[in-house]
């Protein structure tokens, strides 16, 4: 049986099959994460090509997360206030295109820093808004969020692998030639995506934002998970440099990213089999265990090929952590503030954690080695697991005696 979403506007009846809605979201997720793959995977190498030291590269990479701190909160609030995710994505894509052109034509270190801020201010929220919309639609249509989000992982994996070989042949300075056509394609795709489902009687205002920022359960969750997200963001920033430190080159950087996203896509694809078997906080703790194993193993490798196999652990670590966190945030917040809640989580993940990991990671690499950096990541993951265990006991296990939260 084919289900339809029906919207009656005046005398016009619009029928959109569920499959059509999901296809548009999958295309948007695929396209954005493919674009993101090129920038995330090869920006550190591009900056190295621009003769920046590792500490300066770390500072430039930290500018992106710093911009994210402001961007995620701003676009999340605007999305909930005006009750439109689609329009916010369109505006962000236009800004992403304009500042990509400017950024990749800058040669001065100081101008690179300035325009990196604007580039990430528009670019990063696109993924969070897309994921927020996908989460809402998955709940509305009773499908797995992972079945939508895995297409982002597939897009990231394909783009990482192919762009690595292309840039190895063309030169890393041609990165804009790959990025620009993808952004233009996304501007076309976004015209056909569905809008988020809002309750017209519950628009968000500043009092809701204040209440969200003083929600102890929500804020403590962000603090606990930050010890895991710092490690993930540090790896995102410096895996390319670590591959080259181990003797690899551009195409191998792409291969390393592809293996990570292959593991991620598998985890998302199979989420309907394992997700909701346990409490979402328990899944995040399991992801923390895999993070600990993953980073410790990274610190022990001495050549790129071993690193490729270990990148598959991105599935049971990042994918499980990210999907479970989105589901948990959705479960504890009212619908009219969920987009803001999702973007505040992503602010912690990409923003605060990114600033810490990029700045500290650049300094660590300048004075020690990638191996030492990953050992510190492993320790941070252990701390995250311990904090989440305490959080689970306080907010979940104890309260179940008076109120059954179920498997949220």
C-alpha positions as CSV (number, residue, x, y, z in Angstrom):
1,X,0.0,0.0,0.0
2,X,1.4,3.5,-0.9
3,X,0.9,6.1,1.7
4,X,0.5,9.8,0.8
5,X,0.9,13.0,2.6
6,X,-1.9,15.3,1.7
7,X,-1.8,19.1,1.8
8,X,-4.9,21.2,0.9
9,X,-4.2,24.7,-0.1
10,X,-7.2,26.6,-1.5
11,X,-8.6,24.3,-4.1
12,X,-5.3,22.6,-4.9
13,X,-4.8,19.1,-3.6
14,X,-1.1,18.0,-3.6
15,X,-0.3,14.4,-3.2
16,X,3.3,13.4,-2.4
17,X,4.1,9.8,-2.0
18,X,6.1,8.9,1.1
19,X,8.7,7.4,-1.2
20,X,9.1,10.7,-3.0
21,X,9.6,12.6,0.2
22,X,12.2,10.2,1.4
23,X,14.0,10.2,-1.9
24,X,14.4,14.0,-1.8
25,X,15.8,13.9,1.7
26,X,18.2,11.1,0.8
27,X,19.5,13.0,-2.3
28,X,20.0,16.2,-0.1
29,X,21.9,14.2,2.5
30,X,24.0,12.4,-0.1
31,X,24.9,15.6,-1.9
32,X,25.7,17.7,1.1
33,X,27.9,15.1,2.8
34,X,29.6,14.5,-0.5
35,X,30.5,18.2,-0.7
36,X,31.4,18.2,3.0
37,X,33.7,15.2,2.4
38,X,35.9,17.2,0.0
39,X,36.3,20.1,2.4
40,X,36.7,18.1,5.6
41,X,39.0,15.5,4.1
42,X,41.3,17.7,2.1
43,X,41.2,21.2,3.7
44,X,44.1,20.4,6.1
45,X,46.2,19.2,3.1
46,X,45.2,22.3,1.1
47,X,46.3,24.6,4.0
48,X,49.6,22.6,4.1
49,X,49.9,23.3,0.4
50,X,49.5,27.0,1.2
51,X,52.6,26.7,3.4
52,X,50.9,27.0,6.8
53,X,52.5,25.4,9.8
54,X,50.6,22.7,11.7
55,X,49.8,25.0,14.5
56,X,48.4,27.6,12.0
57,X,46.5,24.9,10.3
58,X,45.0,24.0,13.7
59,X,44.0,27.6,14.2
60,X,42.3,27.8,10.8
61,X,40.5,24.5,11.5
62,X,39.4,25.9,14.9
63,X,37.8,28.9,13.2
64,X,35.3,26.6,11.6
65,X,34.0,25.1,14.9
66,X,34.2,28.6,16.5
67,X,31.8,29.9,13.7
68,X,29.7,26.8,14.3
69,X,29.0,27.8,17.9
70,X,27.2,30.9,16.7
71,X,25.9,29.5,13.5
72,X,24.1,26.4,14.9
73,X,22.3,28.4,17.6
74,X,21.4,31.2,15.1
75,X,20.0,29.0,12.3
76,X,18.3,26.6,14.7
77,X,16.5,29.5,16.4
78,X,15.6,31.0,13.1
79,X,14.3,27.7,11.8
80,X,12.0,27.2,14.9
81,X,11.0,30.8,15.1
82,X,9.8,31.0,11.4
83,X,8.9,27.3,11.4
84,X,10.8,26.4,8.2
85,X,13.8,24.2,7.9
86,X,13.7,24.2,4.1
87,X,14.2,28.0,3.7
88,X,17.1,28.0,6.1
89,X,18.8,25.3,4.2
90,X,18.4,27.3,1.0
91,X,19.9,30.5,2.5
92,X,22.8,28.5,4.0
93,X,23.5,26.9,0.6
94,X,23.7,30.3,-1.1
95,X,26.1,31.6,1.5
96,X,28.1,28.4,1.3
97,X,28.6,28.9,-2.5
98,X,29.5,32.5,-2.3
99,X,32.1,32.1,0.5
100,X,33.6,29.0,-1.0
101,X,34.5,31.0,-4.1
102,X,36.1,33.7,-1.9
103,X,37.8,31.4,0.6
104,X,39.6,29.2,-2.0
105,X,41.0,32.3,-3.7
106,X,42.6,33.8,-0.6
107,X,46.4,33.6,-0.2
108,X,47.0,35.6,3.0
109,X,46.8,33.7,6.2
110,X,44.7,36.4,7.9
111,X,42.2,36.6,5.1
112,X,42.0,32.8,5.1
113,X,41.0,32.9,8.8
114,X,38.4,35.7,8.2
115,X,36.7,33.9,5.3
116,X,36.9,30.5,7.0
117,X,34.5,31.9,9.6
118,X,31.9,32.9,7.0
119,X,32.4,29.7,5.0
120,X,31.6,27.5,8.0
121,X,28.9,29.8,9.4
122,X,26.8,28.9,6.3
123,X,28.2,25.4,5.6
124,X,28.0,23.5,8.8
125,X,24.3,24.2,9.7
126,X,23.2,22.5,6.5
127,X,24.1,19.1,7.7
128,X,22.5,19.7,11.1
129,X,19.3,21.1,9.6
130,X,19.1,18.2,7.1
131,X,19.6,15.7,9.9
132,X,17.0,17.4,12.0
133,X,14.5,17.4,9.1
134,X,15.3,13.7,8.5
135,X,14.8,12.9,12.1
136,X,11.4,14.6,12.1
137,X,10.3,12.9,8.9
138,X,11.5,9.5,10.1
139,X,9.3,9.8,13.2
140,X,6.3,11.1,11.2
141,X,6.5,8.4,8.6
142,X,7.6,5.6,11.0
143,X,10.9,4.8,9.2
144,X,14.4,4.5,10.5
145,X,16.4,7.7,10.7
146,X,19.4,5.6,9.9
147,X,17.9,4.6,6.6
148,X,17.9,8.2,5.5
149,X,21.1,9.3,7.2
150,X,23.2,6.4,5.7
151,X,22.9,8.1,2.3
152,X,24.9,11.0,3.7
153,X,27.6,8.5,4.7
154,X,27.5,6.9,1.3
155,X,27.9,10.3,-0.4
156,X,30.8,11.2,2.0
157,X,32.5,7.9,1.3
158,X,32.2,8.0,-2.5
159,X,33.3,11.7,-2.6
160,X,36.3,11.1,-0.3
161,X,37.5,8.2,-2.5
162,X,37.0,9.7,-5.9
163,X,38.1,13.2,-5.0
164,X,41.3,11.9,-3.5
165,X,42.3,10.4,-6.8
166,X,41.2,13.4,-8.8
167,X,43.0,15.9,-6.6
168,X,46.1,13.7,-6.6
169,X,46.1,14.1,-10.4
170,X,44.9,17.7,-10.7
171,X,46.5,19.2,-7.7
172,X,45.1,20.1,-4.3
173,X,44.8,23.7,-5.4
174,X,41.9,22.7,-7.7
175,X,39.6,21.8,-4.8
176,X,37.0,24.5,-5.7
177,X,36.5,22.9,-9.1
178,X,35.0,19.9,-7.3
179,X,33.1,21.8,-4.6
180,X,31.2,24.3,-6.7
181,X,29.2,22.0,-9.0
182,X,28.0,20.0,-6.0
183,X,26.7,23.1,-4.2
184,X,24.9,24.2,-7.3
185,X,23.3,20.8,-7.6
186,X,22.2,21.0,-4.0
187,X,20.5,24.3,-4.6
188,X,18.3,22.5,-7.2
189,X,17.6,19.4,-5.0
190,X,16.5,21.5,-2.0
191,X,13.7,23.0,-4.1
192,X,11.9,19.6,-3.9
193,X,12.5,18.5,-0.3
194,X,9.5,18.4,2.1
195,X,9.1,21.0,4.8
196,X,9.3,20.1,8.5
197,X,6.1,19.4,10.4
198,X,5.3,22.2,12.9
199,X,2.5,22.8,15.2
200,X,1.1,26.2,14.1
201,X,0.0,27.0,17.7
202,X,3.5,26.6,19.2
203,X,6.0,29.0,17.7
204,X,9.3,29.3,19.4
205,X,10.3,32.6,21.1
206,X,13.2,33.8,23.3
207,X,11.6,32.4,26.5
208,X,11.7,29.0,24.9
209,X,15.3,29.4,24.1
210,X,16.1,30.5,27.7
211,X,14.2,27.5,29.0
212,X,16.2,25.2,26.7
213,X,19.5,26.6,27.8
214,X,18.6,26.1,31.5
215,X,17.3,22.5,31.0
216,X,19.7,20.7,33.3
217,X,19.1,17.3,31.8
218,X,19.8,18.6,28.3
219,X,22.9,20.7,29.2
220,X,24.5,18.0,31.3
221,X,24.0,15.5,28.4
222,X,25.9,17.9,26.1
223,X,28.7,18.2,28.6
224,X,29.0,14.4,29.1
225,X,29.1,13.6,25.4
226,X,31.6,16.4,24.6
227,X,34.4,14.1,25.8
228,X,33.5,11.8,23.0
229,X,32.9,14.5,20.4
230,X,36.3,16.1,21.1
231,X,38.0,12.9,19.9
232,X,35.8,12.5,16.8
233,X,36.3,16.1,15.8
234,X,40.1,15.8,16.4
235,X,40.2,12.8,14.1
236,X,38.2,14.6,11.5
237,X,40.6,17.5,11.5
238,X,43.9,15.6,11.5
239,X,43.4,12.2,10.0
240,X,44.7,13.5,6.7
241,X,47.9,14.8,8.3
242,X,48.3,11.6,10.2
243,X,48.0,9.6,7.0
244,X,50.8,11.7,5.5
245,X,52.8,11.4,8.7
246,X,52.7,7.7,8.2
247,X,53.9,8.0,4.6
248,X,50.6,8.3,2.7
249,X,49.4,10.7,0.1
250,X,46.1,12.4,-1.2
251,X,44.5,9.3,-2.7
252,X,45.2,7.4,0.5
253,X,43.6,10.1,2.6
254,X,40.5,9.7,0.5
255,X,40.7,5.9,1.0
256,X,40.9,6.4,4.7
257,X,37.8,8.5,4.8
258,X,36.0,6.1,2.5
259,X,36.6,3.2,4.9
260,X,35.3,5.3,7.8
261,X,32.2,6.2,6.0
262,X,31.7,2.6,4.8
263,X,31.6,1.5,8.4
264,X,29.3,4.4,9.2
265,X,26.9,3.6,6.4
266,X,26.7,-0.1,7.4
267,X,25.8,1.0,11.0
268,X,23.1,3.3,9.8
269,X,21.7,0.8,7.3
270,X,21.4,-1.9,10.0
271,X,20.0,0.4,12.6
272,X,16.5,-1.0,12.2
273,X,17.9,-4.3,13.6
274,X,19.6,-3.0,16.7
275,X,18.3,0.4,17.5
276,X,15.8,0.7,20.4
277,X,17.0,-2.6,21.9
278,X,18.5,-0.6,24.7
279,X,18.2,2.9,26.1
280,X,19.8,5.5,23.9
281,X,22.2,6.5,26.6
282,X,23.4,2.9,26.9
283,X,24.1,2.9,23.1
284,X,26.2,6.1,23.5
285,X,28.2,4.4,26.2
286,X,28.8,1.4,23.9
287,X,29.9,3.8,21.2
288,X,32.3,5.3,23.8
289,X,33.8,1.8,24.3
290,X,34.4,1.5,20.6
291,X,35.9,5.0,20.5
292,X,38.4,4.0,23.3
293,X,39.4,0.9,21.3
294,X,39.6,2.8,18.1
295,X,41.9,5.6,19.3
296,X,44.2,3.3,21.2
297,X,44.6,1.2,18.1
298,X,45.3,4.3,16.0
299,X,48.1,5.3,18.4
300,X,49.8,1.9,17.8
301,X,49.8,1.8,13.9
302,X,53.0,2.6,12.0
303,X,51.8,2.6,8.3
304,X,48.6,3.8,6.5
305,X,47.2,0.4,5.4
306,X,46.5,-0.7,9.0
307,X,44.8,2.6,9.6
308,X,42.3,1.9,6.7
309,X,41.0,-1.2,8.4
310,X,40.6,0.5,11.7
311,X,38.6,3.3,10.1
312,X,35.7,0.8,9.8
313,X,35.2,1.3,13.6
314,X,33.7,4.7,12.6
315,X,30.4,2.7,12.3
316,X,30.0,1.4,15.9
317,X,31.6,4.5,17.3
318,X,30.5,7.7,15.5
319,X,27.3,6.4,13.8
320,X,25.9,4.8,16.9
321,X,26.8,7.9,19.0
322,X,25.4,10.4,16.6
323,X,22.1,8.6,15.8
324,X,21.5,7.8,19.5
325,X,22.2,11.4,20.5
326,X,19.8,12.8,18.0
327,X,17.1,10.4,19.1
328,X,17.7,11.2,22.8
329,X,17.5,14.9,22.3
330,X,14.2,14.5,20.3
331,X,12.8,12.4,23.2
332,X,13.4,15.0,25.9
333,X,12.4,18.2,24.1
334,X,9.1,19.6,22.9
335,X,8.6,19.4,19.1
336,X,8.7,23.2,18.6
337,X,12.2,23.5,20.0
338,X,13.6,20.3,18.6
339,X,15.5,21.9,15.7
340,X,17.2,24.3,18.1
341,X,17.9,21.4,20.4
342,X,19.4,19.4,17.6
343,X,21.6,22.3,16.5
344,X,22.7,23.0,20.0
345,X,23.9,19.4,20.2
346,X,25.7,19.8,16.9
347,X,27.1,23.1,18.2
348,X,28.7,21.1,21.0
349,X,29.8,18.4,18.6
350,X,31.2,20.5,15.7
351,X,31.7,23.8,17.5
352,X,33.0,23.7,21.1
353,X,34.5,20.3,20.7
354,X,36.0,21.3,17.3
355,X,37.6,24.4,18.7
356,X,39.2,22.5,21.5
357,X,40.4,19.5,19.4
358,X,41.6,21.6,16.4
359,X,43.6,24.1,18.6
360,X,45.0,21.5,20.9
361,X,45.6,18.9,18.2
362,X,47.6,21.4,16.1
363,X,49.9,22.2,19.0
364,X,50.3,18.5,20.0
365,X,51.2,17.6,16.4
366,X,53.8,20.5,16.2
367,X,55.5,19.3,19.4
368,X,54.9,15.5,19.6
369,X,53.2,13.2,17.2
370,X,49.9,11.8,15.9
371,X,50.4,8.7,18.0
372,X,50.5,10.7,21.2
373,X,47.4,12.7,20.1
374,X,45.4,9.6,19.6
375,X,46.4,8.2,23.0
376,X,45.0,11.3,24.6
377,X,41.8,10.8,22.6
378,X,41.5,7.3,24.0
379,X,41.8,8.7,27.6
380,X,39.1,11.3,26.8
381,X,36.8,8.6,25.6
382,X,37.1,6.7,28.9
383,X,36.3,9.9,30.8
384,X,33.2,10.3,28.6
385,X,32.0,6.7,29.3
386,X,32.3,7.3,33.1
387,X,30.4,10.6,32.9
388,X,27.6,9.0,30.8
389,X,27.3,6.1,33.3
390,X,26.8,8.6,36.1
391,X,24.3,10.5,34.0
392,X,22.4,7.4,33.2
393,X,22.1,6.4,36.9
394,X,20.9,9.9,37.9
395,X,18.5,10.8,35.1
396,X,17.3,7.4,33.8
397,X,17.8,4.5,36.1
398,X,16.7,6.2,39.4
399,X,13.7,7.9,37.8
400,X,12.4,4.7,36.3
401,X,11.2,3.6,39.7
402,X,8.7,6.5,39.7
403,X,8.2,7.0,35.9
404,X,8.8,4.6,33.1
405,X,10.8,6.4,30.3
406,X,10.8,3.3,28.1
407,X,13.2,2.9,25.3
408,X,13.4,6.4,23.9
